[in-house]
Amino acid sequence: MAEAVVSIVVARLTDLLNEEPVALHSLKDEIQQVVSKLELMKTFLRDADSRISEDQVRTLVAEIRALAYDAEHVVESFIVKASSSARNRRKQAIKIKDIQSKIALLSDRIRDNNIKSTSESSNSSSEAPGKLKRFHSFTTMEPEIFVGFHGAVDQLVGHLVDGSDDRYPLISICGMGGLSKTTLAQKIYNHPTIKASFAGLAWVSISQKWQKKLVLQRILICLIHEKKEEILTWDDDKLVENLLEIQQRKKCLIVLDDIWTTDAWDSMKSAFTTETSLSKLMLTSRNVEVAEHVNREGFIYQPERLNEEQSWELLKLKAVPRGYHLDSKEILSEMEKLGREMVKKCAGLPLAIVILGGILVTKLSLMEWETVYTDSLSPPEKGKGLGEVQQRELFHVLLWSYNDLPPQLKPCFLYLGKFGEDEQIEAETLYQLWIAEGMVLSTDKREGETMMQVAESYMGELVHRSMVQVTYQDMENSCTKIKSSSLHDLMRDLSLYQAKAEDFFEVLDLRKRNDLHPTPSTDFRSVDTQQLVVYYDEVQISKEIESYFVKKSDQQYRSMFLLSDGVFTCFRWPLLPKVVGSHVANFRFLRVFSLENAKVDGILYPRSFVRALGSLLYLRYLSVSMVLLQTLKLRGVYWIGILKHFFAFIKSEMGHLRHLYLPHTSLTSINDQKLGFDGLGKLETLENFSNLWCEAKDLPKLINLQKLTLVVAGVHDDVEETMKNLAALALSSSSNLRYLGLSLFLVDQPGDKVRELFWDYNSILQRLSISGRLAELAQLFENQPGNIMNNHVEESSIRITSLRLWLSLLGDDPMPVLEKIPTLRILGLFTDTFLGKEMACSAMGFPKLTDLVLADLPNLVKWNIEEGSMPVLTKLKIRRCWMLEELPEGLVFLTSLQRIRFYNMPTDFIQKFHMEDGKQGQDFYRVAHVPELAILSE
């Protein structure tokens, strides 16, 4: 990790020299000397990191890390403070000279400990110096690999759907960690037969730190998503009552993944035990005793470890993917021999095999495979608490994969250990945190790339090595393909194990463990740790912990995470320990301060707390009035009341800001002013800009913006002026804008203005909402290249993925025009958008549409759908279309449809298909294939 830290500091100092040439001019030579000496020292640190178990080397590595951070702090302090002061320049110059002297002393100790320099000519990808060698495009989804359990999938699906066989109300998949229990359960859960057989599906992870209320909430939200906000307000009794009722009313499959103890089941079993239930349970657990305790009549499946042939097949699929170029069959044969020997180390455990494949997939030559084979001959590491031989082998492979990582990726992997078990971490947030922590190196940028794209490439490499699990966005042309990430529980164990071994971060845990184990355990304060993670819920803070925050901290924390996994709703946030909120200023060296959805002293972010944040001058993430701040998130309406308290700072002191997320609000001004953006020329992301309370004239100055979402509203002149400034930005030759989301509120006839959106912004406009009268849609596309009315729209011409319309007052059917937009995935036609009587969706129309809403269309009588239309539609909502006579016959062709919801539709319309007294309506066949059908009133 010392190599990674020094790389981070070297990159940061180099960036500061380039970004602040005037401020650092008087110290440029001294700083450059420090950079050069650190670069030279870095060549010895790989060997030092590999010998971290030696006490002397461990102490030396810790001192090198601390010195590197000191160097960065001195330079940043020079920028933050009055750098024009001659006294300050002399003071910082003395500090830099002192750092140079310390580097020399540490270099002598490196030689005394016989630490070797890394060879610059190494062929191993993990030893390649400098820039990260990329093996994977982060825009490409990793192929699914599944070996050895296909028969089990068919068997267990059969037990679950066989209506004549009620012997197995519970299906359990049990076995040791790494056997792919969750992967097998996911295969079953997503099986087409399961989706067709169950009216409701719910999946929830229990893990070791569970809370009954959260578990029940998540299950119910899966089963009745439309009541999500209501569910979050229910107490335990009402959650149990509703869950029992829904299981009796319709056939549901509920999966309890990774349940560890009988205590967890006993706490929540009242929500499932009912003899009249139509539903079934499936659980995964490491303990067979848990499954037997839940239901002795259940079917327990215990996966066997893969045999030799299956192990090699799985390794080959991961390590030698299709299209892999090899010079000869002889080389492939030699690789197979080595692979078969190495895979024996995996003890037939699929997780270990895939992880080993993740190491080998980055080795492109037989020589590199031979090097890995040599490494495999070393004895297994003895992981704490790992008693079984297979578990020791598994831990050895996991640790092996970590050690093989390039230095840039090691801290990124360890960082994921900060988050909770089974937590899905938003990719964009994670990238920004990595960047703010300095872990994403500017030296890895390729021509034209941003730091966010470099961070995406880091994630792509971790995914390619099978060290991280991800979900992908179901959207094209977005700024990122990966939506969220998480760690397998064993990979998280590895991350925490290594983080502790390398003093990467320390944990202060103030939580109740769960409903049955309320006593928190606290273990903190490593001298060398730079990052603090505080887990909390609403508990009484001990005197010991209180003093920890009250006194001026000697520890120069660079990062503080405040995380709560407690229950909270849209009406109630977890209470942040008062002592933390009132003493934030004591942690004055923070670069990252992450605090989400918490209230301080009963008030959401009170003025005193905001003032305290203002003293954290080094922050790059999540705060205000910070000279070096890079990311600022003000999501949530509670920020509106305090924006005026730091309005002046936003205008003048955040020149390094890259990502700004403003809150949604209908304000027309803040304290009789509009929010200005002059001086924020480095912004790459700007969300929720509104011309009503933001200065539209500043838009053309933000030429580095890549993603912009904005609301344009008001009287005609305001809309006209804002659209002119938007055009000056978006159509400029120097603009970098790649994604535009626009909500346009129109008072009068827009005419050419809306037409220009399709003409001029077609390459970047992806999300569009328009409220107000439109010309007939065909006219909006007139004279555009690749005329949409001639059934010829090339993919390059229009890239809108989401379109919502209100009050358009269209007389002609909009579908013949809209269905030819090739990228459209979400379409909403709301109040009075269409005033006609008939709509028709033709064959080949809407090729990528997944979500469709028809609401408050007062005259709609008939809707036709031809076979071949909307081939991937999954969700349909129809609301208050009171004249609609029947569902279209063509719904039978929409085989991908998963959910239909009707809101406040006429009784005679519903009775044509809805089952009453066990009978089906005459048109029920049109929706019989849809797993979820809901009839609701608002």
N, C-alpha and C positions, 0 to 999 in steps of 0.2 A: 504493500500500500504506500510505502514511502516514495516509490517511483511514481505512482499515480499523483500523489500530493505535489511532488516537486514539478511534475509535468503541468499540473493545474496552475501552480504559482508562476512558473516561467511563462506560460501562455497569457496569464492575466497581466503580468508586468509588461510583456511585449505589447499587449493590446492597449494598456494605459499609455505607454510611450507613443503609440500611434494616434490614440484618441485625444490625448491631452498634451500635445507638443509644446504649447505655450506655457501651461502651468508647470510642467516638469522640465522646462528648458535648463534651468540652473543646476538640476541634478541628473541630467540625462546621462552623462558619462558614468557617474557612480552607479546608477541603476543598471546601465548596460553591463557594467563589470559584474554586478551581482548575478544578472541573468546568465552571463557566460560561465561563471563559476558553478552556478546551479546546474546548468546544462552538462558540464563536465562531470559533476558529482552524480548526476542522474544515471550515467552509464554504469555505475557500480551498484545501483540500488536494487536491480533485479536479483543479483546474487545475495545481497543483504536480506531482501524480503524472503528468499527461499531458506534462509538460516534463522528465521525469526524465533525459533524455539531456543536458541542459544541466548542466555541471559545478557551477555555483553553486547551482542548484536542487537537484541531487542531494545536495550537502553539507547544504543547509538541511533537506531532507526527512529525512535521516539524523539530524540533531540533534533534529528535532521528535519522531521516533520514540523516540529515546533519552530525551528529556525526559518523554514520556508514560509510558514504562516506569518512570522514576525516581519519578514521582508515585505510581504504583500501589505501588511498593516501599516508599516512605516510609509510606504508610497501612497496608500489611500489616505492616510492621515494628512499628508502633505497637501493633497488635493482638497480634502474636506475643510481643513482649517485655512487660516489666512496665509495662503502660499506666497503672497506678495511681501510678507514681512521678512526683512533681512534676518532678524533673530530666528524666525521659524526655519528659514532656509539653512542657517548654520546648525541649528539643533537637529534637523532631520539629516543633514549631511554627516554629522557625527554619528547618528544612529546607523546610517548605512555603512559607514566605515567600520563600525563595531560588528555589523553583520558580516562584512567581508572577512574580518579577523576570525570570527567564529567559524566561518566556512572553511578557512585554512586549517584551523585546529581539528575540525571534524574530518577533513580530508586526511590529515595525519592518522587519526584513529581508524579510518577506513583501511589504510595501508597496514597499520599495526595488527588488525584483525584478519589480514590476508583475504580481504574481500576483492573479488575479481571483477574487472570491467566486462560488460557485455560485448560480445563480438559483433561488429557492424555487418559482418558478412553472413550471419545466420540465415538458414533457409526456412526456419520455422516461422509460421505466420504469427505465432504468439510472441516471437522475439524480434519481429520487425521493428526497427527503431522509428521514432517520429510519427508520421501520419498513419492513421488506422487503415489497415488493408481490409477492404470491404469484400465480402463474399456473397452478399445478398442485397437485392433491391428491396427497400422497405415498402415499396408500393405493390409488391407481389405477395399474395397470400401464401403462407406455408401449406404444402399439401398435407392432407390428413393421412396418418399412418396407423393401421390397425391390423394386428396379426394375432392369430391363435384363439380368438374368442367368438368367432362368428356363430358356431353351433350353440354357444351359451346364450347369445342374443336371441336366437330363434326359440330356444327352450323357454327362456324367461318371459318373452313376449307371449308365448302360448299360454303359460300359466296365468298371466295377467288378464288376457282377453277372453279366455274360455268361460263363457257364461254358464255352462252346465257344470262347471267344476268350481265349487266354492270352498274347496279344502284349504286354499292358500290365500287368506285375506292379507297376509304379509309375505313379501318376497324380500329376502335379505342377501346381500353380497358381502361376505366377510373374509378378511385375510390381512396379512401384514402390509405395512406401508410399501408402496412401489409396485403393487400388483395390478395397477390400473383399474381398481374398483370403481372409481368415479367415472373414468372413461367408458367403462362397460355400462354403467348406469345411464350415462348420457346417450349412448347408442340406443338403449331401450327407450328412454324418455322421448327421443326424437324420431323413433321408428314410425313410418306411415301408418302401420296397423294400430299402434297405440293412439295416434292422433285421431284416427277415425273411430276408435272404440270408446274413448273417454270424452265427456262433455267439458271437463275441466282438468287442467294440468297445473301442478304447483311443485316448484323445486326450492328447497331451502337448505343451506349449509348450517350445521349445528356447531361443529368443531369443539375445542376445549373450553373456550370462553363464550358461553351462550347466555342469552337472556330470554326467558319464556315469552315475554310480551313481544319482543322483536321477532321471534320465530313465528308466533301466531299472526302477527301483523303481515309479515312477508307472505305467508301462505294465503291468507285471505285476499291480499292485493293481487296475487296471481290469479285467484279464482274469480274475483269480482273487481276487476281493475277500475271500473267506472266509479266505485265507491271509495277510492283510495283516500281522499281527504277526510271522509267520514270515519273510515277504519282507524286512522291515526289518532282519533279522539276517543276511541272506545277503551274502557277499562278491561281487565283480564276476564271478568265474568261475561261481559258482552262479546268479547272475542271468541271465547269458548262456545257460547250459545250460538253464535252465527256460524261458526265452523261446523258444529254438529248439524245444524239445520241444512247447510248447503250440501253436506255429504249425504244426507238422507234424501234430498230433493233431486240431485243429479249425480251421475256416475263420475267420480273424480279419481285421479291418480296423484297421490301426494308422495314426494320423494324427500326423505330426511337423509341428507348426505353427511357422512363423516360424523356420526353420533358416537361419542366415546364412552359414556357412562350410563348405568342404569338410573342414576339420579336425574340425568337430563330427561329421560323418558318419563319417569315418575312425576316430574314437575308439570308435564304438559299432556299426560295421557288422557286426562278428562276431556280433551278436545277431540279425541279419536275413538274412544271406547263406546260403541253403539252397535247393538245386534242388528238393527234395521238399516245400517249404512249400505249404500250401493257402491261405495268407494273402496279403493285398495291402497295399501301402503307399500312403499319400497324403501329400504334403508341400506346404507353402506356403513360398515364399521370395521375397526381393527379387532374387535372383540366379539367372538361368537356368543359369549355369555349375554351380551346386550340383546342380540336378536332373540335368543331363547327366553330372556326375561320379558321382552315385549309381547311375544306370542309363541307358545310352544307348538302351536299347530301350523306355524308358518313354514315356508320353504326356504331353506338356507343353502345358498350356492357359495362354495369356497373355491375361487380360481386357483388352478395349479400354476406353478412356475413354468415358463416356456421351456420346451426341450431344446436340444442342441440345434436341430434344423430350424425350428421356429425362431430361436434366438438369432441365428445368422441371417435368416430372412428379414427380420425386423431391422437388424443392424445395417444390412445392405440397402434396404429401402431408404434409411436415413442418411447413411454415410456415402452411398454411391447412387445419387438420384438419377432419374431418367435424363438423358442428354449429357451425362458426365463424360467428358472426353478422356480416353486413355490411349496411349500410344500402341498398345498391343494386348492380345489376349493373355500373353505370358505375365504382363504386369498385373492384370486383373486377377490372374490365378494366384500370384504371390500375395496380393492384397487380401484375397480371400483366406489364404493360409494364416496370415497375421490376424485378420479379423476374427476368425474362428477361435484362435488362441486367446485374443483379448476379451472376447465376449464371454468367455468362461468366468472372468472376474465379476460378471454381472449377476451370477447365480440365478439366471432365468427370470430376473425381475424386469418387466418392460420399461419402467422408469429409468433404471440404470442403463439399459441397452440404448434407449433413445438418447440419453445424456452422452454416452460414449460415442454414439453416432454424431452428436453435435460437436464433439471434439474432432472427429475424423473428417467431417464434411468440409472443414477449413484446411485440410491437408491435401494438397493437390498433386503430390508426387509419392512414389513408392518410398523414397528416402525419408520423407516426413512420417509415413505410416510406420516405418521401422523405428524411428525415434520415439513415437508414441508407444510402440510395443516394448521398447527398452524401459520406458518409464513405468509400464504396467507391471514390470517384474519387481518393483519396490514393494515392501510389505504394506498391508492395509493400515490406514490410520485407525487408532482406537477412539471412536467417537464416544462422548460421554453418554452413559446409559444404554449403549448398544451392546446387548449381550449375545444375540444370535450371530452365527457366522455370516448368514446372508445379509443381515443388517450392517455388519462391519464392512462387508464387501460393497454394499450399496453406498454407505457413507464414503468409502474410499473413492468410488467412481465420481460421486458428487463433488468431493473436495478436489479431485483431479481436474474436473471440468472448470472449477473456479480458478485453480492455479494456471490453467492453460489460457485464461482470458488475457487479451492485451491490457496494458495498464489503464487505458482510458475506460474500459468497461467494468473493471473491478469495483470502483466506488459506485457506479451506476447500479450494479447488481445489489450491492450491500444496502444501498439507499432504499430499495424496495422492502427490506426487512422492517422499516419503520412503521409500515402500514399494517392494519389488523389482518387476522386470519381470514382468508377467502374474500378479502376486500378487493373490489374492482376499482383500480386507480385510473382516473381519467388521464388519457395519454397527453393531452395538451397541457394539463396542469403539471404532470410529471416532467415533461420536457422543460417547462419554464423553471421548475425547481432545480433541475439539473444545471440549467444555464446559470441561474442565480447563484448556485453553490460554486460555480466555476468549473464544474466537472466536464462540460462540453468544450473541447479545445478548438480555438479558432484556426489552429494549424491543420485541422482536419477538414476545413471548408474547401470544397471544390468551386471552380469558377461559377459565379452566379448563385451560389447557395447562401441561404441564411443559417443562422445558428439553430433555429428550430428544425431545419431540414437535416443538419448534422446530428441533432439529438434524435431525430427519427431514424437516422441510419444506425445510431448506437442501439436503439431498441430493435431494429431489424436484425442486427448481428446477434443480440441476445436471444431473439426468437429463433433464428437460424440454428443456433447452438442448443435449442430446446431447453433453455434455462428459465424462460419466462413464458407464461400462457397469455394469450391476447384474444380479444374480440375485435372484429373488423367493422368498420362503418359500412352500412348498406347504402352507399351513396357514391356517385362518381364525381370527379372533378373537384373534390374537396381538398383542403390544404393538407389533410392527413388521412391516411387510410386506416391506421390502427385507432380504434376507439378507446379501448381500456386495456389494462394489463393486470395480472395477478401472479402470485407464486403458488405452486404446489406446496402443500404443507411441509413436505420434506425439504424442498428447496428453500422455504422460508426458515426452517430450522438451520440449514446450512448458512443462510445469510446472517442470522442472529449469532450463530456460533463464531463465524469469521469476524463479524463486526465487534464482538466482545474481545476476541483474540487480538485484534488489530486496533483496539481503542477507537473504532470508527464513530460510534455514538454511544451514549449512555441513556438508560431508561429510568424515569421516575414514574412509578405506577401507583396512581391514587384510586384505582377503581375497586368496586366490589367485583369479586371474581365471577360470581353468578348469583342466582337467587339463593343458593344453599351455602355458599362460601364467601361471606362478605369481607373477610379480613384481607386487606391489601398487603403485599410484601414490597418493601422498598430497598433498592440496592443502587446506590449512586455514588458517585464522584471518583472518576478516574482523572488523574492529574493531566493526562495528555489529551483527553477527549475534547473535540471542538463542537460537537453537536449534541443537543439535549432533546429528548423526546419525552413529553409528559402525557401520559394517559390518565384520564380523569372521568369521573361521573360525580353525581351530587353526594359527596361524602364529607364528613367532618375532617378537617385537615389537622394533623397532629402538630404539636409544638415544634418537633424536630424539622418537619417539612416547612412550616411557616418561617422558621429562622433561616432556612435555606434560601428563601426568596427575599426576605426582608433585608438581610445584610448585604452590603456591597460585595458582589461576587468577585473573588480573585480569579475565578475561571473565566477566561476570555472566550465565551461561547460565540461561535460564528453563526449558529443555526439553532432555532428553538421551534419545535413542533408541539402544538397543543391539540391533542386528539381526543375526541369523546366518542365512544360507541354506545353511549347511553340512549335511552328512548327520548325522541323529541318529535314534535309535530309542527305543523305550520303555525300553531298558536303558542308553542312552548319550546324554548331552547334550553339545553343543559346549562346549568349555572357554573360558570367558570369560577374556580376558587378565587375569592376576593383578593387574597394576598398576592396572587399572580398578576391580576389586572392592575393593582395599585402600585406594583413595584417593577413594572416592565423596564423602566428607565435604568434600573440597576444592571441590566444586561446590555450595556451601551455599545458593545462591539458586534452586535448581531448583524449578519448579512441577510439572513432569512428568518422571518417570523411568520409562521403560518397559524392562523386561528380562524376556524370556520364555525358558523352557526352557534355562537355562544353569547351569553349575556353576562355582563360584569356588574355585580352589586345590584342585580335586579333590573338593570337598564341595558339595552343593547348599545354597546360602545358609547359610553357617556363622554362628555366633553373632556373631563380630566384624563380619561384613558387615551383619547385622541392626542391630547397635549403630550402625554408621556411618550406616545409613539413618535412624536416630533423630535424627541431627543436622540433617537436611534439613527444617527447620521450615516451609518454605513449600509443601511438596508438596501437590498436589491429586489426583494420580493415582499409584497403584501404590506404596504404601509404608505405613508404620505410624507410630504415635505422632506424627502430624502435625496441627497445629491446623487447617489449612485443607484437609486431604485430602478429596477428593470421591469417588474411586474406589479400591477396594482389592480386588485379585484374588489369592486364595490358592489357586488351583487346583493340584491335584497333591498326592499323598500326602506328598511331601517337606516340606510346610509343617507337618505335624502335630508333628514333633519340636521345632519352634521356637516354636509358638504360645505356650507358657508364658513365653517370654522377653519378650514384649511384651503379655501378657494385661492388665496394669494399664493400659497405654496405651489399649487398645481400649475399656475401660470409661470412661475419663475425658477423653481428649484428642482425640476425633474427632467433635465436634459438627457439623461441616460435611459429614460423610460422606453421600453420596447412593446409592452402589452398592457392595454388599458381596457378594463371591463367596467363600463358605467352601469348604474342601476336603471331599471325600467321606471319611468315616472311620467306623469302628465304635467309636470311643472312648466311654466312658461319662462321662468327665470329663477336665479338663486340670489336672494338678497338684492333684487333689482339689477342684477347683472347677468350676463351670459358667460358660460365657461369658455375660456380662451385656450387655444392650443399652440400659440406662438412659442417657439423654442422647443417644441416636442417633435422635431424633425426625424428622430430615430424610431418613432412608433412603427411597429410592424402589424399590430393588431389593435383595432379600435371597435368595440362593440357598444351598441345602444346609443350611438350619437343621435341627438335630436336637435333639429334646427330651432325648436321652441326654447331651449335653454343652453344651447351650445352655439358658438360663433361659426356660422357656415363659411364666412370669409376666410377662415384659417385652413379649410380643407385643401386648397391647392398647394399648401406648403408641406403637406404630409406625403412627400413623394416616395418614402420608403414603406408606406402601408402595403401590406399584402392581403389583409382581410379587413373588410369594413362592413358593418351592419348599421343602418341608420333609418330613422323615422323622419319623414318630411311631411309637414302638416301646416295648417294655418291658412291665411287669406292668400289670394292669387299671387300677389307680389312677393310674399315670403317664399312660397313654393317655387316661383320662377327664379328668384335669386339663389335659392339653395341648389336648384338643379343646374344652374349655370356654374356654380362653384364646384359641384360634383363633376360636371363635365370637364372642367379645367383640370381636375385631378386625374380622373379616369382616362381621359383621352390624350393626356400629355405623353410625349415621346419618352420622357424620363420616369413615367409612372411604373411602379412594380406591382400594381394591384392585380391580384389573381382571383379574389372572391368578393362578390358584392351581394349583400342582402339588403333589400330596399322595401320599406313599408311606406306607401304613398297614400295620403289622405287628401282627396280632392273635393273642393267646394263647388266648382263649376266644370263645364265641359273641357277635358284636357286636350283633345285633338292631337296635334303633332307631338306633344310632349311624351305621351305614352308610346306613340309609334317610334319615337327616337330611342326609347329604352331597348326595343327589340333590334333596332338597326345598329345603334352605336355601342351598346354595351353587351352585344351577344356573346362575346368571348369570356366575360367575367361575371355576368349577371346569373346567379344561381338560385336565389330565393327572392320571390317577388310577391308582395301583397298590395292590392289596390282596392281602396274603398272610395267609390264614387262612380258617376256615370261614365260609360265608355262608348266610343263609336262601335259599330259592328266590328267584331273581331277580325273579319276578313280584311277590313280596311286598314287595320293596324299593321298588317304585314305587306301591304301593297308596295310594289317597286323594290322589295328586298331581294337581294341575290338569292337564288334557290327558292323561288316563290312558293310559299307554303300552300297556296291554293292549287298548285299544280302537282300536288302529291310528291314534291321533291324538296325535302329539307335535309341538307347535309348536316352531319353531326357537328361540324365546325361552325354552323350558322347560329344555332340557338342551343344554349346549355342550361337552361332553367331546369332545376330539379324539383322545386317547390313553387306552386302558384296557388294563391288564395284570392278570391274576388268577392267583394261585397257591393251591393247597391249599383251594379253595373247597368241594370235596366235593358238588357239585351233582348232584342226581338227575335233574332235568328238563333237556331240551335248552335251553341258554342262548340259542341263535341267534334264536328268535322274539321275544325281548325285546331283545337287543342290536342286531339289525338295524334297529330302529326309532329308534335314536338318530341323528338326522339329520346331526350334525356329525362322527361318528366316522370317523377316518382311519387309526388304528393300533389293532389289536386283537391281544392275545396271551393265549392260554389255555394255561397252563403246568401243571406237575405236579399231577395229581389235581384239576384244576378241575372237570372233568365226569367222572362215573362211569358214565354211561349208555352205551348201545350205538349209538344213531343220532342224527345231527344233520342238520338241513335248513335251507338258506338259500333263502328264497322270493323270487319275483319282486318287484322294487322294493325289496328289502331292501339295507341297507348302501349307500346312494346315493353316499357319498364315501369309502368305505374303499379305501385304497391298499396297506396292509401287513397281512398276516395270518400269525400263527404258531400252529400247533397242536403242542404238545409234551407228551410223557409223559401221554397220555390213555389209561389202561391197558385200558379196555373198549370203546373206540370201534371199531365194526365197519363201519358204513356212513355215508357222508356224501353227501347229495344237494344239488345246486345247480340251481335253476330258472333258465330263461332270463330275463334282466333283472336278476338279482341281481348285486351287486358290479360295476357297470359300469365302474369306473375302477381296479379292483385291478391293481397292477403287480408286487407281490412276494408270494410265498407260500413259507413254510417249514413242513415237516412233520418232526418229530423224535420218534423212538422211540414211535410209535403202532403197536405191534406186532400188534394185532388187526385193524387196518384192512385190509379185503380187497382193495380196488381204488380207483383214482382215480375221482372222480365223473364221470359222463358230461357233466355240465353245464360242465366246464372248457372245452369247445369254444366256449361262449358268451362266455368271458372274453377278448375280443379285445385288451384293453389289457395283458394279462399279459406282463411282460417277463422275469421270472426266477422259477424254481422251484428250491428246494433241498431235498433229502431227506437226513436225517442218521440213520444206523443204522436203516434200515427193513429188514423181512424180505426175503429173497431172492426168494420167490415173488411178493411185491408188486411188486418192482422189475422182474422178468422179464416182467410183463404189458405193459410199455410200453418197456422199455429195449432198445436195439439191441445185438445180439451177433452177431459174425461177419458184419457187414453186413446182418443181418436186423432187422426191426422187430417188436416185440412186438404182440400182438393189440390192445392198447389205446393203441398209440403215437399214433393219430390224435387222441387227446384232448389231447396236449401238443405236437403237431407244429407248432403256430403260435407256440410260446414260444421266443424267440431264445436264452435261456440256461437250460439244464437241467443241474443238478449233482447227482451222487450221491456223498455224502461219508460218511466215518466219523470219529468223534471220538476 
